[in-house]
């Protein structure tokens, strides 16, 4: 702060030094003046000027140092009250900007909240005609056409479900209900919902569950499994998807392995980033880059660790490691 103060006042300092040099020059050239007396006067002026700078620094620096250390999140109320006219101008400007942006943020937050509510309302309204469409599709007698229509219906349903859960995730911790969940029941339910798509692509499932119960939130765990199974089906053709669970270090581990196209090693660190699809398969315009991002965000409050191993051209394995029994209290205390 001292260096900044001296830089700010360098014009004063340079002017003072120039005047002292001028006085010394006059004393040197004018023989009627005692040069030692002039030196003494210049020395006194320097002492007085240094004292003046110290006093000004103590008065001015405290205000600007307070601004430098100010945390905008606390608000302008924490700022030191100004005394000098220029300090009051700075304080007034900061107050005006703070209140302006505070009002703008409040306005945008209200607008975003309103749009979110409208989107959630729209998603719920669309679900009714979607259910009706499904009933109508089930009445189609042409089996091939029926499977094609059901596959397209499923895609729309999954996209709406993704949007719905994406809007709910920021408030997910308010919606958690931890209980012992039947893994097999959840998996069978999700596989049943994907059966038309699986039939169309020639995909089967090999399920082996040594550990069938986990402590988690059933609704959000179902969403996580839905995203992983959807990904496995989407990128597989004419192959089985293997699902296994087992106990390891008092934790339940669930593996979902497919034999689809896999992912390149350079893509693996980024697959959970928002909007990331792939650096190699840009032809896949159906990918949104949101499924795994939301899956990772949904897994964090549930203390589920998600690991992925993939070989390009051979397949991908997602591993879910559930929390230990002694973590149950931490989950229920949320």
C-alpha positions, 0 to 999 in steps of 0.5 A: 500500500505504501508503494501505491501511495508513493506512486499515486503522489509522485507528482507532488514528490517530484514537484517538491524535489524540483523546488528544493533543487531550485532553492539550492541552485539559487543559494549556490549562484547568489553569493549574498546568501549563505549556502549553509543556511540554504542547505539547512532550510532545504533539510527542514523542508524535507523533514516537514514534507516527509511528516506531511506524507506520513500524515496523509498516508495514514489518513488516505490509505486506511480508506483505500486499504479497506476497499482493497480488502473488501469482500463484495459478498458481504456488501457495501455496509462493511466499508469504512465511512469516507471523510474526504470529498474524493473518498465520498465520491468513490463511496457513492459510486460503489454504493450505486453500483452495488445496489444496481447490480443487486437489483439486476441479479434479483431480477434475473434470478426471478426471471430464471426461477419463473422460466424453470417453473414454466418449463417444469409445468410444461414437462408435466403437461406434455407427459399426459399426451405422451402417455396417451400416445404410448397407449395408442402405439400399443394398439398398433397391429403392425409389429415392426411399425409398433417397435419403431414408434415405441423406440421414438416415443422412448427417446422423447420420454428420456429427453423430457426426463433428463430435462425434468431432473436437470431442473431438480438437481440444484434442490436435490438435497431437499428431496432426499429420502434415504432407505434400503433400496432393492437394486434388482427391482430398480434395474428390472424396471429400467430395463423393462422401460428400454425393452423396445429399444433393446429389441430393435438393436438386438441387445440383451442383459446379463444380470448377476447381483451378489449384493442386492440392497443399498442405502440410497434414495430410490428415486435419484438412484433410479435416475442414475441407473437410467442414464447409465443404462441408456448410454450403454444401449445407445452405443451398443449393437447386437451385444449383451450388457453385463450388470454385476454387483458385489461387496468390497471393503464393506461397500456395495459395488455395481458394474455396468459393462457394455461392448459398444463403441467405447471411448478414447482415453483422452476423452475419459477425464472430460465425460462428466463435463457439462455439454461434452460429447466426444472429440472423435464422434462428432457425427452423433448429433443426438448426444446432448452432453448432459446425461453423464454430467447430471448423473455425476451431480446426482451421485455427489449428494448420495456419496456414490463414487462413479468410475469409468473404464473404457477401450475405444472399439471394445466397450465401457464399464461404469462402476458405482461404489456406494457408501459404507453403512457408517455413512448412512447417518451422514446421508440421513442428516442432510 
